[in-house]
């Protein structure tokens, strides 16, 4: 989108980033591509999913669809906050011009809820 998008990090996300500290020694990116001057691309993630047997079932972008669906279904978060978390812009020009809120506090809570949800799903699959 070529515009700033800030994302609050859950405890789990911070832990993953800290586990990648050795990478920081040779790249400015937490998840670099083979070229340390470039980040890992969405296509690299989709390629990994294909190699794991999820071709035609899951893509990197579909994780966003899953998150949006579960966050909306939870009824715990304002739909505008969910859209802002996904870096979506309001299609209504007047509303877009006047509503400049980032929904930051709600997005902080939302990202922790989402990480906890993923952890609970991982636990279900392990049982």
Buried (B, 14 or more C-beta within 10 A) or exposed (E): EEEEEEEBBBEBBEEEBEEEEEBEEEBEBBBBBEEEEEBBEEEBBBEEBBEEEEEEEBBBEEBBEEBBEBBEEEEEBEEBBBBBBEEEEBEEEEEEEEEEEEBEEBBBBBBBBBBEBBEEEEEEEEE
